[in-house]
Amino acid sequence: MSLPAEAELGHLRTQAKDLRLAVINAHPGAQARAAAIGAGPVDPARFGLRDAQAVIAHEYGFRRWQDVVSAFGSRLPSQGDLHRWFAVELNNELGDLLFELTPLTPRAEQDRALYQAYAACFHWLEAGSGTVANHGRAEYAIAWTALAIGRPHIAVLHAPRYAELIARQPGAFTDWDRALAAEVRARTAAATGAPDAGALRSHAGHLAGQVADPGAREVVEDRLGRQPWFGLSHD
C-alpha cells in the first residue's frame, strides 16, 4: 500500500465526491469502478460518499478510507502537528457527510459520525496550535451530528458549550460563530420541546443577518434553512 509522493488528501477526497456524483448520474465507467469492490451492481440511490471513499481507497491499494487518512497522517513529523492535521481532516470529512445523516442512517454509520465529531474535538484540544474557537466549533459539530441522527440528549450536553466559550473569550470568535451558536442552541431546544425554541430561532436569524461577510452570512443562513427543525415553524 503506497501513495504517490505528490498525492494530497484533499485531492483524493475530491475524487471521491466526483465519483459519487458520476455514479448517481449513472455514468457507466463510474458504476463499473464502484462495482469492482462489491458483490454486484451498485444502486446509485444508495451510493454515498463513504462508499465512494472506499472505492478510492481500494484503487490505491488500501482496505479502508481510514487507512488512507492514516497514511497521510504518518507523514507529519511532530505530535502537535499530527493532532492538528487529524482535527482538520476529521472536520472536513464530517462536514462532507453531515447533511446526509438522518435517524434512518444505519446505526454503525451514525455511531461512526458521532465518534468522528468527538475525535475532532479531542485532537483540537491536544493540538498545541488549537484555539478556543476551534474547540467551540468542535462542540457545535458534536451537537449538530447528534441532532441529525436523532440523539438530542447528547446535543443538550454540547450545544450550550459553544455559547459558553464565546461568552468566556468573545474576542476569539467571529460574528458567524455567535450566529451558529444561537442556531444550534435553538435547534436543540426544538428537538427537546423547549417552550422558548421559537424565540431562540428568531434570535439566531437576527444574528445571521448581522454577519458582516456576505459569504459567511450565506453559509449561516443556509444552515438555518436546513432540517431537522423538529416541527418548529419559521415565522
C-alpha positions in Angstrom: 0.0 0.0 0.0 1.5 3.3 -1.0 0.6 6.8 -2.2 2.3 8.9 -4.8 4.7 11.4 -3.1 2.7 14.3 -4.7 -0.7 13.0 -3.5 -2.8 15.2 -1.3 -5.7 14.0 0.8 -7.9 16.9 -0.3 -7.4 15.8 -3.9 -8.4 12.2 -3.1 -11.5 13.5 -1.2 -12.5 15.5 -4.3 -12.0 12.3 -6.4 -14.4 10.5 -4.1 -17.0 13.3 -4.4 -16.7 13.3 -8.2 -17.0 9.5 -8.3 -20.2 9.7 -6.2 -21.8 12.2 -8.5 -20.8 10.1 -11.5 -22.4 7.0 -10.0 -25.6 8.9 -9.1 -25.7 10.2 -12.7 -25.4 6.6 -14.0 -22.0 7.1 -15.7 -21.1 3.5 -16.8 -17.4 3.8 -16.1 -18.0 5.1 -12.6 -20.5 2.4 -11.9 -18.0 -0.2 -13.0 -15.4 1.2 -10.7 -17.8 1.1 -7.8 -18.9 -2.4 -8.6 -15.3 -3.6 -8.6 -15.1 -3.7 -4.8 -18.6 -5.1 -4.2 -20.5 -8.3 -4.8 -22.7 -6.9 -7.7 -24.2 -3.9 -9.4 -24.3 -0.6 -7.5 -27.5 1.1 -6.6 -27.0 4.8 -7.4 -29.7 5.9 -5.0 -27.8 4.2 -2.1 -24.3 5.1 -3.1 -23.0 7.6 -0.5 -19.8 9.5 0.0 -18.3 6.8 2.3 -18.9 4.3 -0.5 -17.1 6.5 -2.9 -14.2 6.9 -0.5 -14.0 3.2 -0.1 -13.6 2.8 -3.9 -10.8 5.4 -4.0 -9.0 3.7 -1.1 -9.3 0.3 -2.9 -7.9 1.8 -6.1 -4.8 3.0 -4.1 -4.4 -0.4 -2.5 -5.9 0.3 0.9 -8.5 -1.7 2.6 -10.4 1.3 4.1 -10.6 5.1 3.6 -9.4 5.4 7.3 -6.2 3.7 6.2 -5.7 6.3 3.5 -6.1 9.1 6.1 -3.7 7.4 8.5 -1.1 7.0 5.7 -1.2 10.8 5.2 -1.1 11.5 8.9 2.0 9.4 9.4 3.9 11.8 7.1 3.8 14.6 9.7 6.8 15.0 12.0 5.5 16.5 15.3 2.8 15.3 17.6 1.2 18.7 17.8 1.1 19.0 14.0 -0.3 15.5 13.8 -3.2 16.3 16.2 -4.0 19.5 14.2 -3.8 17.6 11.0 -6.3 14.9 12.2 -8.6 17.5 13.6 -8.8 19.4 10.3 -9.2 16.2 8.3 -11.9 14.8 10.6 -13.7 18.1 10.5 -13.6 18.2 6.7 -14.8 14.7 6.3 -17.6 15.2 8.8 -18.6 18.4 7.0 -19.0 16.5 3.8 -21.2 13.8 5.4 -23.2 15.8 8.0 -26.2 16.6 5.8 -26.6 13.1 4.7 -27.1 11.8 8.2 -30.6 11.1 9.5 -32.1 8.8 12.2 -32.6 6.3 9.4 -28.9 6.1 8.6 -27.6 2.7 9.5 -26.6 2.6 13.2 -23.0 1.9 12.5 -22.7 4.9 10.3 -24.5 7.1 12.9 -22.0 5.9 15.6 -19.0 6.5 13.4 -20.1 10.0 12.5 -20.6 10.9 16.2 -17.3 9.3 17.2 -15.6 11.3 14.4 -17.0 14.5 15.8 -15.7 13.7 19.3 -12.4 12.7 17.9 -12.0 16.0 16.1 -12.7 17.8 19.3 -10.1 15.7 21.1 -7.5 16.4 18.5 -8.1 20.2 18.7 -7.7 20.1 22.4 -4.4 18.2 22.1 -3.0 20.3 19.2 -0.7 23.0 20.5 -1.9 25.4 17.9 -5.6 24.7 18.5 -7.6 27.7 19.7 -10.7 28.2 21.9 -12.5 28.9 18.6 -11.6 25.5 17.3 -12.9 24.0 20.5 -16.2 25.8 20.2 -16.7 24.8 16.6 -16.0 21.2 17.5 -18.6 21.3 20.2 -21.0 22.6 17.6 -20.2 19.7 15.3 -20.8 17.2 18.0 -24.2 18.8 18.8 -25.3 19.0 15.1 -24.3 15.4 14.5 -26.2 14.2 17.5 -29.3 16.1 16.3 -29.0 14.9 12.8 -29.1 11.2 13.9 -31.9 11.7 16.4 -29.9 11.8 19.7 -30.9 15.2 21.2 -29.9 14.1 24.7 -26.3 14.3 23.5 -26.8 17.7 21.8 -28.1 19.1 25.1 -24.6 18.5 26.6 -22.7 20.2 23.8 -24.8 22.9 22.2 -24.6 25.3 25.2 -20.8 24.8 25.4 -20.2 26.7 22.2 -22.0 29.8 23.6 -20.2 29.4 26.9 -16.8 29.5 25.3 -17.9 32.6 23.3 -19.0 34.3 26.5 -15.8 33.5 28.2 -13.5 34.7 25.4 -15.6 36.9 23.0 -12.6 38.3 21.2 -11.5 34.9 20.0 -14.7 34.3 18.0 -16.4 35.9 14.9 -19.9 37.2 14.4 -20.7 34.0 12.5 -19.6 31.9 15.5 -22.2 33.8 17.6 -24.9 33.1 15.0 -24.1 29.4 14.7 -24.0 29.0 18.5 -27.5 30.5 18.6 -28.7 28.3 15.7 -27.6 25.0 17.3 -29.0 26.1 20.7 -32.3 26.8 19.0 -32.3 23.6 17.1 -31.6 21.7 20.3 -34.4 23.5 22.1 -36.8 22.5 19.3 -35.6 18.8 19.5 -36.3 18.7 23.2 -39.6 20.6 23.1 -38.4 23.6 25.0 -41.0 26.4 25.0 -38.5 29.1 24.0 -37.4 27.3 20.8 -39.2 29.7 18.5 -37.8 32.7 20.2 -34.3 31.2 20.1 -34.6 30.5 16.4 -35.7 34.1 15.7 -32.7 35.3 17.7 -30.4 33.1 15.6 -31.9 34.5 12.4 -31.3 38.0 13.7 -27.7 37.2 14.4 -27.3 35.6 11.0 -28.5 38.8 9.4 -25.8 40.8 11.2 -22.9 38.7 9.9 -20.7 41.2 8.1 -19.0 39.0 5.5 -21.5 38.1 2.7 -20.1 34.6 2.1 -20.1 33.8 5.8 -23.7 35.2 6.1 -24.8 33.0 3.2 -23.4 29.9 4.9 -25.1 30.7 8.2 -28.4 31.4 6.6 -28.1 28.2 4.6 -27.5 26.3 7.8 -30.6 27.9 9.4 -32.7 26.8 6.4 -31.7 23.2 6.8 -33.6 20.5 8.6 -34.1 19.0 11.1 -36.1 21.6 13.0 -38.3 19.0 14.6 -41.6 20.5 13.6 -40.7 24.1 14.6 -42.2 26.6 12.1 -40.2 29.6 11.0 -42.1 32.8 11.3 
